[in-house]
Amino acid sequence: MGDKLKVYLEQKKNRLCVSVIISLTIVVMSAYAECTATTSLEIADKIAHGHAWVNHSNEFSDKKVIAGLALPETLKISTEEEFQTYIMSVITTTKSKLLPSAREVYWDSTAGVIIFYDPLSNDCGTAYRPNEGKQYYDRILTQNDGYKERAKSESHKKMYAPKHDKPQQTIQPSSVNSFQCDGRVYCSQMHSCEEATYFLQNCPNVKMDGNHDGVACETQWCK
């Protein structure tokens, strides 16, 4: 009886271990998953049904005024499907600006909405109404100024080459030479804004730009 109980407990322990390993594998794979959408419709669907709706849906209520601007009366966004339709309309009719790592940003001036497309994100990006309005959008472009020239001179070194002429943060050459991709992916592992910016622009799978605006570690290093 004692031996049978031992065998049973051992088998149960092994099954538990296997279950934990599978669960952790799924979590890790999800964390490093990239956007699989290939069309504007698929991208809009991914963004609308991702964290953008979970975290920012309350910003799209009819009477919500942000940065002195309310949503147009003709714009109704109360479901994820309506959110998808709206995002689709913006990304297909508005010219985007390119950010580091092939990210793109759109600005809808009529509703005060910023939309990010991020090919490195599982939900393909995000959309929200920033409290600072267009100043927030302008600041993103300013912080990423100089991207075009740096991309031209170092495009062969980049993992993600830009498709359009757009702006980005600049890094001094002396600093660039001292940094290298070594597997670090979090802001807590960085030591400066320059280092964080280098990792965001050049290294794969980094987790340093939660709002997808192209600026690394805003609350910690690049304030």
Secondary structure as GFF3:
##gff-version 3
##sequence-region A 1 223
A	DSSP	alpha_helix	2	31	.	.	.	ID=ss1
A	DSSP	alpha_helix	40	48	.	.	.	ID=ss2
A	DSSP	alpha_helix	51	56	.	.	.	ID=ss3
A	DSSP	three_ten_helix	57	60	.	.	.	ID=ss4
A	DSSP	beta_strand	65	66	.	.	.	ID=ss5
A	DSSP	beta_strand	69	70	.	.	.	ID=ss6
A	DSSP	alpha_helix	80	93	.	.	.	ID=ss7
A	DSSP	beta_strand	97	98	.	.	.	ID=ss8
A	DSSP	three_ten_helix	100	102	.	.	.	ID=ss9
A	DSSP	beta_strand	104	108	.	.	.	ID=ss10
A	DSSP	beta_strand	113	117	.	.	.	ID=ss11
A	DSSP	beta_strand	125	128	.	.	.	ID=ss12
A	DSSP	alpha_helix	134	143	.	.	.	ID=ss13
A	DSSP	alpha_helix	147	154	.	.	.	ID=ss14
A	DSSP	three_ten_helix	155	157	.	.	.	ID=ss15
A	DSSP	alpha_helix	173	176	.	.	.	ID=ss16
A	DSSP	three_ten_helix	187	189	.	.	.	ID=ss17
A	DSSP	alpha_helix	193	202	.	.	.	ID=ss18
###
